[in-house]
Amino acid sequence: PRELLDYIDEQIGQDISRTQATKTMEELLNYCLYYERQQKLEEMEKDLENSLNSCGLSNKEFLRIEKLIPKANFNEVKEKILRVSEIHRQLNEIKTENPNDINLSLERTEKTRQQRIAKYLQNIINKKILDKYKEGASVRAIIRKLAKAFGKSKKAYKTFDRLRDDPNNFLAIMDFIPVWIMELDDASRVIPLEPGIFDYVIFDESSQCNIAYGIPAMYRAKKAIFVGDSEQMRDNTIIFKSNRSFDELAKKYQISEDLQIKATGEAVQSILDIARLRGFEEVPLRNHYRSPRELIGFSNKYFYKPKGKELIIQNSNYLSYKNTNHIMVTHPVDVDWNKEISERINVSEAENILEFFRELKSDKRYQDKSIGILSFFNEQARCIRELFEKEGYKEEVDNYKIGIIEGIQGDEKDIIIYSFVIRSPDQKNRYVPLTGEGGDIMAGINKGRVNVAFSRARLQTHCFVSMPIEEIPNGIWIKKYLEYIKDNDKIDFFSVELKPFDSEFEEEFYKFISSNLSQKEYRVQNQVKSCGFKIDFVITNIKTGEKIAVECDGPTHFQNEVEEELGIYVEDDEGRQRILEAAGWEFYRIKYSDWLDEKFERKLIFDDIIKILS
């Protein structure tokens, strides 16, 4: 610089000694070197800062790492740094994404995760089989016999008969097939009667499990788990096993008093009763997810609540029949007596049900819905099935099932259609053995049968009745159920009457969405109750019945601004959403910070909702 040259000339021109001049120049040189090095140091610090930023680190964090490295493995620290950097990058990507798109992506990921878990377990079993196959000739011979036998079902039982007679061979199979799923009579047929072969035996629908087959299955395991509902259908082959019967068995086989089974009130009617009366530990499952309050209300009122087992309803998934605000419907049938041939068959009801089925299938809202058609009589179920088959319908293709009550326990359908058959009070005697309220022996079994019959529907029930309800004889559960429908047929879930808003944000959103959506095509409700919570808005496609829960999320839904920006909700809010999603709700969430952002296109909300409901 010119100023520097002038300064040097000035210093040299002064009347000073050579030594003094040299010293002055050296000081100047040292200053220049210092300045140059300081500039380089600042540049290096900037480079370091840029490098640290690219790794997601601050200088303070770097200094901390510098202290930690001598105390830890360098490569381990390096891997953690790179992992943190990658997390920062992913979070920055998430910031730019739509939270609702992320939710949909997570749902898809969860589905594929379940598929991968199934595949993973299958691979474990396959690997075990392969490893055992390599172990020795005896195991290979057993596997070959099994493979050959399963190709010919008749020979399979003969193969298992031989295995049952030789427990050692059976144990060799269990090494690579540790989980067996079968009916109880098959278990007695193919598994050796040896104590504790299995670690656990799990009885599903244990209220229906036959004692004669159940006890030997328990003998074959070290521990037993009973899954069932004592208020549902029992095994009707053991209705005479009273305390007297058990006393006689105990006396015959010299069973000590402390090990004897004693029924209290009712007879022991299932393996579940034995477990309960022996004092096994119980884990009650009280939450009901299958159907809304009105559909399960009959069972709750007559079977669960009186015994202190009232179900907690966790479902508000409604589909109104023809937008009538009804989900339980009674269809009167005019009987054509010229067609009727039997007290167990009602041809007029069967024909009406076929016509109603056609009506449902022609409605877009029902095209993907499963349908169950139930009767208390085999003959009526057979009559309906034949009518459907003549029309070209197939159960697997057209997503329906026709059967009697005994074949539906453990199953469920979106729509249940009942054919009650009864046409005259004179037919009461036909119904007492199946749905009678009284009787010392059959009362409990009938309660279980009726409870199962009237708790299978997820969305709607339709009852085809061939006589006025008031003329149906007293003392049978069918009349009580039809009276319940009459008293509880209308629901107020679809009311569009506005309730007070919780915030200005909700009010603004309502004005926005209601001004953009067609009222003929979409229904907008606010503060909708479900599973003990309130949903800000529910928007329903009237034609298809599809609906979505919309949440307007203010600052209270987040811990702080950072978590709000990242869409991380407080724990209580996430738990609430999980419960509602388990009940069938799909969510669309809008953050207030986005709503206020000038760059945020509100029309995207409208487009997203239309897309989801289409």
Long-range contacts (C-beta under 8 A, 24 or more apart in sequence): 54-85, 55-81, 55-82, 55-85, 56-81, 56-84, 56-85, 56-87, 56-88, 56-89, 57-81, 57-84, 91-566, 94-566, 94-567, 95-565, 95-566, 98-604, 98-608, 99-567, 99-589, 99-591, 100-587, 100-588, 100-589, 100-608, 102-567, 103-587, 103-589, 125-176, 125-177, 128-175, 128-176, 129-176, 129-177, 131-176, 132-172, 132-175, 132-176, 138-172, 139-172, 142-169, 142-172, 142-173, 146-173, 157-189, 157-190, 160-189, 160-190, 161-189, 161-190, 163-190, 163-192, 164-189, 164-190, 164-191, 164-192, 164-193, 165-192, 166-192, 167-192, 167-194, 167-197, 170-197, 171-197, 174-198, 184-209, 184-210, 184-213, 184-214, 184-217, 185-213, 187-213, 187-216, 187-217, 187-220, 188-213, 188-216, 188-217, 191-220, 192-220, 193-219, 193-220, 194-220, 195-219, 195-220, 196-220, 196-221, 196-222, 197-221, 198-222, 199-223, 200-224, 200-225, 201-225, 202-227, 203-227, 203-228, 203-271, 203-272, 204-228, 204-410, 205-232, 205-409, 205-410, 206-270, 206-271, 206-272, 206-275, 207-232, 207-233, 207-234, 207-235, 207-269, 207-270, 207-272, 207-448, 208-232, 208-233, 208-234, 208-235, 208-270, 208-409, 209-235, 209-270, 209-271, 209-272, 210-235, 210-237, 210-238, 210-270, 210-271, 211-235, 211-238, 211-241, 211-268, 211-270, 211-271, 211-274, 212-238, 214-270, 214-271, 214-274, 215-271, 215-274, 218-271, 224-275, 224-280, 226-271, 226-272, 226-275, 226-280, 228-270, 228-272, 230-270, 230-272, 230-273, 230-276, 231-299, 231-303, 231-304, 231-307, 231-309, 231-447, 231-448, 231-451, 232-409, 232-448, 232-451, 232-452, 233-405, 233-406, 233-409, 233-445, 233-448, 233-449, 233-451, 233-452, 234-269, 234-270, 234-444, 234-445, 234-448, 235-269, 235-270, 236-445, 238-268, 238-269, 238-270, 239-267, 239-269, 239-441, 239-442, 239-445, 240-267, 240-441, 241-267, 241-268, 241-269, 242-267, 242-268, 243-267, 266-444, 267-441, 269-444, 269-445, 284-309, 286-310, 286-311, 286-312, 287-311, 287-312, 287-314, 288-312, 288-313, 288-314, 288-315, 289-314, 289-315, 289-582, 289-583, 290-315, 290-412, 290-455, 290-458, 291-315, 291-455, 291-457, 291-458, 291-459, 292-316, 292-317, 292-318, 292-327, 292-491, 292-493, 294-327, 294-328, 294-488, 294-491, 295-327, 295-328, 295-455, 295-457, 295-458, 295-459, 295-460, 295-461, 296-455, 297-484, 297-488, 298-454, 298-455, 298-481, 298-484, 299-451, 299-454, 299-455, 301-484, 302-447, 302-451, 302-480, 303-447, 303-451, 313-531, 314-531, 314-579, 314-582, 314-583, 315-530, 315-531, 315-583, 315-584, 316-493, 316-528, 316-529, 316-530, 316-531, 316-583, 316-585, 317-458, 317-459, 317-583, 317-584, 317-585, 318-459, 318-491, 318-493, 318-494, 319-365, 319-369, 319-414, 319-459, 319-460, 319-545, 320-491, 320-494, 320-545, 321-460, 321-462, 323-494, 323-542, 325-490, 325-491, 325-492, 325-493, 325-494, 326-489, 326-490, 326-491, 327-459, 327-460, 327-461, 327-491, 328-460, 328-461, 328-463, 328-485, 328-488, 328-489, 329-460, 329-461, 329-462, 329-463, 329-485, 329-489, 330-462, 330-463, 330-465, 330-469, 330-482, 330-485, 330-486, 330-489, 331-356, 331-462, 331-463, 331-464, 331-465, 332-465, 332-466, 332-468, 333-464, 333-465, 333-466, 335-423, 335-466, 340-423, 342-379, 343-421, 343-427, 343-430, 344-377, 344-378, 344-379, 344-380, 344-421, 344-430, 345-377, 345-379, 345-380, 345-383, 345-421, 346-380, 346-419, 346-420, 346-421, 346-422, 346-423, 346-466, 347-383, 348-466, 349-380, 349-419, 349-420, 349-421, 349-464, 349-466, 350-380, 350-383, 350-384, 350-387, 350-419, 351-387, 352-464, 353-384, 353-417, 353-419, 353-464, 354-384, 354-387, 354-388, 354-391, 356-417, 356-462, 356-464, 357-388, 357-393, 357-400, 357-417, 360-415, 361-398, 364-543, 364-544, 365-543, 365-544, 365-545, 366-415, 368-399, 369-399, 369-414, 369-415, 369-459, 370-399, 370-400, 370-401, 370-413, 370-414, 370-415, 371-399, 371-400, 371-401, 371-413, 371-414, 371-415, 371-416, 371-417, 372-400, 372-401, 372-402, 372-403, 372-408, 372-411, 372-412, 372-413, 372-415, 372-416, 372-417, 372-456, 372-457, 373-400, 373-401, 373-402, 373-403, 373-416, 373-417, 373-419, 374-402, 374-403, 374-404, 374-405, 374-408, 374-416, 374-417, 374-418, 374-419, 374-453, 374-456, 375-404, 375-418, 375-419, 375-420, 375-421, 376-404, 376-405, 376-420, 376-421, 376-431, 376-434, 376-435, 376-453, 377-404, 377-421, 378-404, 380-419, 380-421, 384-419, 405-449, 405-452, 405-453, 406-449, 408-452, 408-453, 408-456, 409-452, 411-456, 412-456, 412-457, 412-458, 413-456, 413-457, 413-458, 414-457, 414-458, 414-459, 414-460, 415-457, 415-459, 415-460, 415-461, 415-462, 416-456, 416-457, 416-460, 416-461, 416-462, 417-461, 417-462, 417-464, 418-453, 418-461, 418-462, 418-463, 418-464, 419-464, 420-463, 420-464, 420-465, 420-466, 420-478, 421-466, 422-466, 422-467, 422-472, 422-478, 423-466, 423-467, 424-467, 425-467, 425-471, 425-472, 425-473, 428-473, 428-475, 428-476, 431-473, 431-476, 431-478, 432-475, 432-476, 435-476, 435-477, 435-478, 436-475, 436-476, 436-477, 437-475, 437-476, 437-477, 437-480, 438-475, 446-477, 447-477, 450-477, 450-481, 454-481, 461-485, 493-528, 494-523, 494-525, 494-540, 495-525, 496-523, 496-524, 496-525, 498-526, 499-526, 499-527, 500-527, 501-526, 501-527, 502-527, 502-536, 503-552, 503-554, 505-552, 505-554, 505-592, 505-595, 506-536, 506-537, 506-552, 508-595, 509-536, 509-537, 509-550, 509-552, 509-590, 509-595, 510-537, 512-602, 512-605, 512-606, 513-537, 513-539, 513-550, 513-605, 513-606, 513-609, 516-606, 517-606, 522-613, 530-580, 530-583, 530-585, 531-579, 531-580, 531-583, 533-576, 533-579, 533-580, 535-580, 535-585, 539-609, 539-613, 540-613, 541-613, 541-614, 544-613, 544-614, 546-612, 546-613, 546-614, 547-613, 548-586, 548-587, 548-588, 548-609, 548-612, 548-613, 549-580, 549-585, 549-586, 549-587, 549-588, 550-587, 550-588, 550-589, 550-590, 550-609, 551-587, 551-588, 551-589, 551-590, 552-590, 552-592, 552-595, 553-589, 553-590, 553-591, 553-592, 554-592, 555-592, 564-591, 564-593, 565-593, 567-591, 586-612, 588-612
